[in-house]
């Protein structure tokens, strides 16, 4: 999905998903459920399922619910029971990138792709065990990014409601809403049990794929915001041509906060800088094979530096990993996110979708980066946005004001009627360029960019 908040982002999986016309059959309600399912599965699969005690127990459980449960369930309720079984199977994988999307959510996703919803500019993936939602990607300059939400945050609340037991599609549907309306999202961050709450105003999310600018020393700067759109590489090469016309002799490619997208876009972008050789391999159960290689159509052959941070994921890691393995340019910044697997999206016969991790991708030197990320050649902490101050507690009297002083600053929170109090400091709104596509560059407030300029000089 190319806009606003969703956990499905790419047509071909490196970042988020691959869509193919591959169908599987799902169980159907009715008194002869077991026979119907058995008939629709392939013979080896059906035989194995029927022989498995847990497979038998699945049918027995459904039959007992249908025949003996105190309250007779109508067909819609029985459908929900079966969907719960599907969700349970996928959740048992304990893989945050695999999930079941209900027919209602799949339809909502299609409407969302047509731009009929407004959101906060974040991409969601399933939480651990298929419950909850994890932030996979942020769109720079949009509400979630501006508020201080980070990639990897786990959403646990929406407008004060506990959503930790919902799936990512259900949570997405609670976050999107009318343009200009307020939504409060509560997240938990790795290493802390504190719930951080962020107030945001929904807006239409229109992705600006590329921003560019010139720096002293004839250094061109271009930032690629996402690999989600089909025209991303076209816009990138156009920006590079424009920077050349302005006298750029060296180039900085900024992939910070770029959470990935389409695999073919990653191949095209990497080919803009690599003359020859492999770009990415794919490892499945059966084999490891080359996905794409440089085609010789180089858009930039001069000195190159690539910027990354902890939010650079998937397609961004494919590009930076290929450039690093080829020693084409230096990678500067933070350890990247570490999404080295891809999903295959199977449309299901009930109108839903199964999003299933089916492969791992590898760098040209066949390095796997899942949960590891790309280690920069020059490690520099991203200092552009300070971590917002947050605290919470309990035990205060209802209505009491709780005060915390840090570094000469005082922060206050008011206890609710249960004596609980929370505080989340909003992130300062970033400076936005006067013209779309124009980058705002400040070397004194951007340590990674400053180090890149020093490297090129």
N, C-alpha and C positions, 0 to 999 in steps of 0.2 A: 504494500500500500504506500502511496506516495505522499499522502498528506496526513497531518494531525497525528492522532494517537492510535497505534495499532501494533500488533505483534507480527503481522505478515507484511513483508516489505519488498520482496524481490521476485522477479519472474523466474530467475535461475538462481540456484542456491549458492551463494558463498556467504553472503550476509545473512539472509533470513530464510528464503524458501525457493523451491523449484515447483512449477506447476506442470504436470503432464496428464495426459488422458489415460490414466491407469486406474482401473476400477477394482474395488473389492466389495464383496457382498456382506451385508450386516444382517444380524438376526432379525426376524420379523415376529411380531406378537401374534398370539393365537393359541388355540388349544393344542395344535400340532407343531409347536415351536421347534422342538428338537428335530423332528423329521424335515421341516423346511430348511433349517440351517444346515443340517447334514447334507441335504440334496444340493445346496448352493455352494458349499465349500468344495475345493478340489478333493478327489478321493483320498490322497495321502493325508491331507490336513484334516479331513473329516474323520478318518479312521483314528488318527492320533488323538484328536479331541475327544472322540467317543470312548477311547480306551483310558484316557487320563481321568483319575478319580476326581480331580478338581473340575474337569470339563463336565463330567456327569453331575457333580454337585451344583454347577452353574444352572443346568437345566432343571434339576430337582428343586432348587431354590426358587426359580421363576415359577415352576408349576405350583409349588406350595403357596406362593404369594397370590397367584391367579385364582387358585381354587379355595384356599382356606383362610386367607387374611380376613380379619374381622370386618373390614369395610370393603365391599366390592369395588374394584378399580375399573374405571372406564378405559377405553382404548388409549386416550391421551396419557392417562396416568401410567398405564402399562408401558407405553413408549418411554416415558421418563425413567421407569425402572430399568429398562434395557439400556438406555443412554447412560444411566449411572454405572452399569456394568462395563460399558465401553470406557468411560472416564476412569473407572477403577483399574482397568487393564493398562491404560496409558500411564496413569499416575504411578502404578507399581514399577514402571521403568525408572522412576526417580531421576528423570532427565528434564531439565528446565526448558529444553528446546523442542520437546515432543509434546503434543497436546491434541485433544479432541475438540473440534469446533461444531457446535450444534447447528442444525439447519437455520434457526432464527439468527444466530450470530453470523453465520456465513452470508445470509441475505443482508444483514446489517453491514457487513464488510463491503459488499458490492455497492450498496448505497453510499457508504462512506468514501469509497474510491471515486465516486462521481462528485464528491465535494459537497454533499448534502448535510454534513455535520461540521461542528466547530469543536476545537479541542485545545490542548495545551502544548502540542508539538513534541510528543514523545512516542517512542515505539515500545510496546509491551511484549514481553514473552512470559510463558508460564513460570510460576514459582516452583519451588522444590516440591516434588510429588504431585505436580499438576495443580496444586492449590495456590491461590494468590497470584501475584504478578510481579515481574522483575522489569526494571527499566533497561531496555537494550540499546536505545539510541535517543539522542536529544537533537533537536534542530536549533542551531545557534540563533540567539536573538529572539526566541519564542518564549511563551510564558513559563514552561517548566525549566528551561535553561536559565532564564533570567531570575527565577525564584531561588535557584540553588539546588534543585534536584540533580542527582548524579546517576550516571550509568551504574547499574548494579544495585541500586536502591530497591528494596522490596516494599510494594504498596500494601498497607494493612488497613487503611481507613480512607473513606471518601465521604466528605461532609459529615464527619463524626460517626459514620456507620462502620462497624467492623466488617471488612471484606476479605479477611485472611483465609476464609474457607471457600470463597468463590473462585471460579477460574478466570483467566486473564481476559477472555472475551466479555464475561459478565462485568468485570471491573471496568473495562474500557467503555462499555455502554453506560456506566454510571458517571464516568468522567466527561464524556462528550456531552454537548448540549447547545442551547441557543447562543448565538454570538453576543458577546458583551456581558454574559452572566458569570457569577462568581462560583468557583469550586475550590474546596479545601481538600488537599490530598495529604494523608499521613503516611510516612515511610519509615522503615527501619534500615539502618546502614550497617554494613559488616563491622563486627567488633563492638556493637553497642545495642543495648535493649531499649534505648530511648526512642520514642516515636517523635519524629520531626514532622511538623505540620507546615504546609505551605499554602498560602492563599493566592489564587490565580484568577485571572479573568480570561474566559474562553475567547478565542478568536479564530478566524479562518486561517488555516495554515497553508501558505503558498511558499514553497521551497525555492529559495534563491540558490542555485547549484554552485555558482562560481562567484567569488569576489577577487578583485585584483588591485594592485598598486605598485608604485615605484619607491625604492629606498635608496639612500645615498650609496655611491659607488657603483652605479649602473646595475643595481640588483633589482630584478623583477620579483614580485611576490604574487602568488596565486593560491587561493584557498578553495579546495573542493569540499563542499558541505556534505554531499551524500552521493552514493552510487545508485540511488533508487530510480532515477529518471533515465529514460532512453536517450536523452539529449545531453547528458552530463559530459561525456567526452567531447562532443562537438563544441560545447560551450568552453571547455577547458582549452582545446586547441585554438579556438578563436581568441581566447584571452592571451594565450602565449604569443600568437601572431601580433596582437596589439602591443604587448610588452616589448617585443622585438622592435616594433616600429618606434617605440618610445626610447629605444637605446639600451634595452636590457642585454647585458652580457653574461649575467649569472642569474640563477633562478632558485627561489625558495618555493617548494610545494608544501602547503600546509594541509595535513590530514587530521589535525586535532579535532576531537569531538565528532568525527565522521564514523558513524556506526555501521557502515557497509551498505549493501544493496545487491545489485545484479552482478553475477559472475562475469558476463560478457563485457560489462562496463569496466570491471577490474582488469580484464585482459587488454582492453583497448587503451586504458590509461597507462598501464605498465609498458605497453608497446610504444607509447609516445616518448619514452626515455631509454628503452633498451633496443639495441640494434639487432640482436639475435639471441637465441637460446630459449629454454623453457621458462614459463612464468608460474605455472601452478600445476600440481599433480592432484589426482583424486584417488583415495584409497577406500575401497568398499570391502565387503566380506570376501569377495572372489578375487579381486585383483587391484593393482595400482597402475593407473594409466595417466598419460599426459593429457591435460585438458586444453591448454593453449600455449603457444609460444610466440615470441616477438616476430612481427611480420616485416620488419625493416623500414616501416613508415614512421620514422622518428620525427617528432614535433620539436624536440629540444635536445641538442647534442652538447651544449655547453656545461659548465660547472653546475652542480645540483646538490641541494640539501633538502631533506624531507623532514617535516616536523610531525611528531606524534605525541599523544598523551594517553592516560589510562582509559579514555573514552574512544580511542581509535580501535575499531574492531572489524573483524571479518574481511570485507573487500579492502579496507584500508590496510589491513595486515598482509593481505596478498600482495598488494602493490609495494608496500615498504619492505616486505620480506624478499620479493624478487629483486628490488633495487639493491638491497643489502647483500644478497647472495652474489649478485653480479659485480659488486663493488663499484656500481655506477655512481653512487653518491652516498653521503653520510646521512645516517638517521639520527636525529637529535630530539631529545625530550624525555618522556617517561616511558616505563614499561607499558606496553599496550594491553588491551583488555583480555585477549586470549580466547577468541572464538574461532576454533579451528575445525568445526564440524558444520555440516549443511543438512537441510531438511528437504524432504520430498513431500509434496502436498498431494494426497490422494482424495479426489472427490468421492464421497460415499453415496450409496444408493438411497439414503434417507434425506439427502440434501445437505448433509453436514460434510465436514472435511477431517481427515486424519493428517496431522502434521507430524512427521516421523523422521528422526535423525537417521540417515542411511549412509552417510559417508563422512570421511575426514579429508580435508585438503592439506597438501604439503607444499612447502616452498621449493624452489628449483633444486636446492640441495637436499630435498626430501626431509626437511625438518617439520615435525609436528608441533603446533603451537597451542593446542587446546589446553586451556587453564594455565598456560605459561606466558603467552604473548611474545612479542618481538622485543628483544633487549636492544635499546638504542646504542649506536656507536659512541655517542656522547650523551650521558645522562644529565638532564637538567630538570628540576621540578617546575611544574607549571604554576606560576604565581599570579596569574591574571585574576583569579577569583578566590578569595579567601573562603574557607569553610565557615558557613554561618554558625553562630553560637546558638546552641539549643540546650534546654534543660527541662526536666519535669520531676515531679515528686508527689508525695501524698502526706497526710498527717496535719495539714494546716486546718484552721477553723474555716468553715464556709464563709466566703466573702473576704477573707484576709488577703492582703497584698504581700506577696513574697518578693523580696529584693535580693539581687545578687550583684556584687561589685567585682569587676575584673578589669585590670589595667586602667583604673581611674574612671571607667564607665560603669553606670548603674543600669541594670535591667530589671524589669518588674513583671510579675505574672499574678493574676488573680485566681484564688482558689474557687472551685465550683462547689456545688452543694454537697458533694462527697468529700470535700477537702483535698481534691486533686488539683494540681496546677501544672501548666506547661508553658514554655516560651520557645519560639523559633524566630531567629533573626533573619529578616529578608535580605537577599543578596542585592547589592546596588545594581540598578538597571544599567547595562552596558551602553556605551556611547554608540549611536547608530550613525552611519554615514549619511550625508545629505542626499546622495544619489544611490539607487539600487545597484549592487554589483561593485561598489567602490569600497575597498577595505579601509578600516580604521587602524592605523599602525602607530604604536607607541612603544619604542624600544625600552624606555625607562620603566614601563609597567608590564613588560613581557620578557621574562628572563630567557625563555627558549628562543624567541625571535632574535633577541639581542645576541645570544651565543651563535645563532646561525649566521648573522651578518658578520660577526668576528671571524667565523670559520671561512666564509667566502672571501673576506678581505685578505 
